[in-house]
Amino acid sequence: MAYPFLPVNPSCGTVVVNDVCGCSSVVTNSGCNNNDPCSTTITASSTIVYNGPPVLLCIIAEPCDTLNVILQKIDEIICNLLNQINALNNQVANITNQIININNEIVDINNTLGECCTTTTSTSSTSTTTTSSSTSTSTSTSTSTSTSTSTSTSTSSSTTTTTTTCNNPNLIVNGTFDTNLNGWSQTVFNDWVWSAGRANYVEGEEQGILYQDILTPGVTYDITFDLWMNNPTCTELLFFYINVYAGDTVYGPFNIVGNQTINLILQCTNTPMFGIQAYDSCNLIVDTIFIDNVIVNEHCPQFTTTTTTTTITL
C-alpha cells in the first residue's frame, strides 16, 4: 500500500530502480554490514540496540531490543490500528444506511397517512328518546278524579374529527438542474459542474459545498434529494462521503452504493445556508457523485382536531 502523506526518501532521488546500489535493489543484503558494494558506509538497523531502561509499554520495546525488532513491533501495532479503523468505518457506514432507511420509512408512513394536501372530516351522531306513560284513575261516585303525567326527553350527540395537513412550498431555486446550476453558490469555484440535468462533484479532496442561503435559524425543514455515488474502487466512508448542511447543523458524513432518494428532517442553526458537501479522496474516476431533484420545505407534521357537540331537548 502507498502512503501519499509520507515524503519521498531523499536517498532514492537519483538511484536507478533495481540497480544493485539502489534503494529498490533485489540483491539480498546489498549495502548492509560487510557486503557493501555501493560503499555507502551505512549502519545496519540490526546493530542499533535500545539500551533502556525503562520498558516502553505502548510498543513493548525492551532493553536490548534491536531497531529491527522495535520496528516490527511498531508495524504490528499500526496494522492492528488500521484494521480497527476499517472495521469502525464499516460499522459507521452500516449505521448511517440504517438511519437513512428509517427516515425513508417514516416518510412513507406519513405519505400513507395522507400528509401534504388532504383534509378528512368524519361525523358521528347518536339520538336517544325517552317517553313516560300516562295514567288515569276514576271512582264511581259523584266525585271523579283523574291524574295524567307525560314526560318526553331527547338527547343527541355529534362528534366531528378533522385531520389537517399542509403543503409548504419548495424553497430551493433550480433544484432540478434542467440546464445549469443557476441559483446555486459554491464555496470552492467549479468543484460542482452541470452534467446532463444533474449537479456533478468533480474535484476530489477539495470538499466544496453547493449551497443556497434560504433557511431560517430555529426552523425545522424537510429535505429530499436524489443521490448517486458510483466509485467501485473507493467505498470506505473515510475516503468517500457527503455532508448535508442546515446552517451549522450537519448530517453526515455518509455514503451509499448506487443511487437512492435521501429524506431528512433537520433543524437549521445559526446561519441560513442549505448545502451539500462532497469528498472523494480516491479521485481515480471522474463523475462519481451526482445530486438532483432537491426539495427543501418547512416541516409540517400532521395534526388532528376533534370536536364533540351534545344537545339535550326536553
FENQUITA-V913787 format. One record per run of one state. SS is the DSSP state (helix for helix, strand for strand, loop for the rest). FROM is the first residue (numbers start at 1). TO is the last residue. If there is no record, write none. Layout:
[[SS FROM TO] [SS FROM TO]]
//
This chain:
[[loop 1 9] [helix 10 12] [loop 13 31] [strand 32 32] [loop 33 34] [strand 35 35] [loop 36 44] [helix 45 47] [loop 48 48] [strand 49 49] [loop 50 55] [strand 56 56] [loop 57 60] [strand 61 61] [loop 62 65] [strand 66 66] [helix 67 112] [loop 113 118] [strand 119 131] [loop 132 151] [strand 152 164] [loop 165 184] [strand 185 186] [loop 187 191] [strand 192 195] [loop 196 197] [strand 198 201] [loop 202 203] [helix 204 206] [loop 207 208] [strand 209 213] [loop 214 219] [strand 220 229] [loop 230 239] [strand 240 247] [loop 248 248] [strand 249 254] [loop 255 257] [strand 258 267] [loop 268 268] [strand 269 269] [loop 270 272] [strand 273 280] [loop 281 288] [strand 289 298] [loop 299 302] [strand 303 313] [loop 314 314]]
//
